Amino acid sequence: MNHPFMGQQADSAQDIVYRWLKQHVLTLPRHEGTFVTEAEVCRAIGISRTPVREALLRLESDGLLKIVPKKGAYVPPITETEVEAVMQARGLVEDWCVRRAAVSNEPLAVQLERLVSQQEEFQQTPVKFIECDREFHRAIVRSAGNPILTDFYESLRDRQLRMGLLAIAASEARSSTVLAEHAAIVQAVRLGDPERAAAAMALHLSNTLVALRLPTATG
């Protein structure tokens, strides 16, 4: 069976399997624990066990699953406590980053405005909407110039995908609110007002947490 990533010759088999498995894990039901076995993955994408095993170990180090001897890889359910913890961590990272971003960062404001415009075009396409959303926040975090925080932030967003971001993005009411909240962040960055930017970000993340608690966000 040919895998959609097989045309990317520069990538190793492990990278191919890692991306496929990561996407698979992040789309599993939020409130259910699931086992994934090497044999199942091998059959699904037509590849040998060695790169599958290596990819599973990488996903375990990412905190997305736990390898259980003789049973396979266990993808645990996501608890409400974990949802709270991830959003708290995002709040800490993004508060610090957006405060730095708001200090004389006109180029960033232009970039963010462009991303908000793109996101508006994808209101009826949840996957694209979330991609734009992630790029919007990623731009702010990267602008702070701390690569360790940037890597940590990416891991938080990966976890959040399974928490139900796609589900809430499919809500027209929430997507419209997200756009307005993003616009408020951009305005504060353009004005060079760290306190205003931090307040706008805090409101946005607080509302996202509320939306993730809704039944529609169960993934």
N, C-alpha and C positions, 0 to 999 in steps of 0.2 A: 504493500500500500504506500503510495506516495504521500508525504507530509507536505503541507503548504510551505514550510520553511526550507524544504530540501534544495531549492534553487539557490539558496544563499551559501555558496561554496566556501566562502571565507570563514563561516562559522563552524565550530566543532560540533560533533554529534551531541556532546554533553550540553552545549549551549542551546542547541535546537530543542532537545528534550526538556531542558530547564524552562525555557520560555513556554513551551506547550503545557507542561505540568503546572507551572505557576498560574497560567491563565485558567486552567481547569480547576485548580484548587480555589482560586479567587471567585469562581462562579458557583461553587457548591452552596447548598442551602445554609443560611446563617445559623439556624437553630438546631442543626443536625450534625452529629459526629459521623464521619465516613472513613472507611478503610480504602486505601489505594494500594494495589499490589504491583510489583515489577512486571509480572506476567501480563496483567491487564494493560499496562502502558505499552509494553512491547507489541502486543496485538493491535492496539489502537493506532500506533504510528509506524509499525513495521521497522523496529530497530532492535539491536541486541541489548542484553541486560546490563552490560557494564556501564554505558553512558546513562542508563536509567537509574542505576544505583547511585552513581555520582551526582546526578541531578537531584535525587531525593535527599541526599546528604546536604546539598546546598540549600534546599528548601527548609530542611530541619534547622540549619544554622540561621536562616532568615526568621525562624520562629513561626512558620506557617504550618508545620506538621511535626509529628513525633514518630520516629521509626520504632516499631515494636517487633522484637525478634520473633521470627516464624509466623508473624501475622501480616506484616506489611507496614505501610505508613498510615498513621492515624491522623486525620484532619479533625481537630476537636470543634465542637460548637462554639460560637462566639457569645459570651455572656454579656449582660448589661454592664457589669463591672468593667469588662475589657473595653466596651464602647466608651464608657466614661473616661477610662485611663488614656485611651488613644486621643480623645478630643482634648483632654487636659494637657497632654504632651504637645499637641498641635498648638494649643493656646500659648504655651510658654515659648515655643520656638518662633511662632509667627508674630507674637507681640514684640519680641526683641528685634526680629528681622525687619518688620514694617516700620518700626521707629527709626532704624538706621536708613531704610529706604527713603523715608520721607524727608531726609536732610539733603536738599539740593540735588534731586534726582530727576531732572526733566526727561532724560532719555528713557528712564524706566516708566514714567507716566505715559509717554507716547506708546511704548510697547504694551502697557497694560490696557490702554484705551483700544488698541488694535485687537487685543485678545477678547475684550468685552464685546466688541462689534462682531467678531467671529462667533463667539458663543451665542449671541443673540440670533444669529442665522441658523443655529443648530438646536433651537428649542424643541423641535419635533423629532430630534435624533439624539436620544439619551447618551449613547456611547460617545458620539462626537462632542456633545455638550460637556460630558465629564472630562474628556481629553482637554478641552479648552479650559475647563475649570482647574484641572491639575496644572496646566502650563501657566495659568495666571498666578497661582500660589507659588509655583516653582520659581517663577521669575523674581518674585519678592524675596524668597528665601535665598536664592543664589546671589541676589544683589548685595546681601549682607557680607559676602566674601568669606564665609566660613565653610569649607568643604566637609567638615565632620558633621555639622548641623544639616548640610544639604543632603548627605547620605542618610542620616537619621530620619529626616523628613520624608524622603522617598519611601522608606520602609513603613512609615506611618500611613502614607497614602495607599500603599499596597494592602495593608490590613483593612483600611477603611472601605475599599472596594467591596469586599465580601460582607461588610456590615450593612450594605444596602444603598450605597450612593446612587447606583443606577436606578433603583426603584424610586428614590425621591426625585431624581432628575426627570423621570417620566411624568411627574406631577407638574402640570402647567402652572399652577399657583406657586409652587416652590421655585420653579425655574425662573419665573418672572421676578420673584423676590431676590433670588441669588444675583440676578443681573443688577438690580437696584443696589444691593449691598456691595457688589463689586465696584459699581460706579462711585459709591460714597468713599470707598477706599482709594480709588484712583484720584478723586478730587482732593483728598487730604494729602496724598503724595505730591500732587502737582503744586499744592499750596505750600509744601514744605513744613507741614504741621505734624510733628511726631505724635503728640497727644491725641489729636483728632484721628490720625491714621490708626493708632492703637485702639481707640474706642470703636471705630468703624469695624476693625477686624474682630474685636471681641464680640460685638453684636452679631456679626456674620457667623462666627464659629458657634456661638451660643444657640442661634437659630438652627444651625445645622445639626447640633446635638439633639435638639427638640424633635426635628424631623426624623432623625435616625431612630428615635424611640417609638415612632408611630408604627402601627401594625403593617402599613404598606411598605415599610423598609426592612421587612424580614428576609428579603432576598429570595 
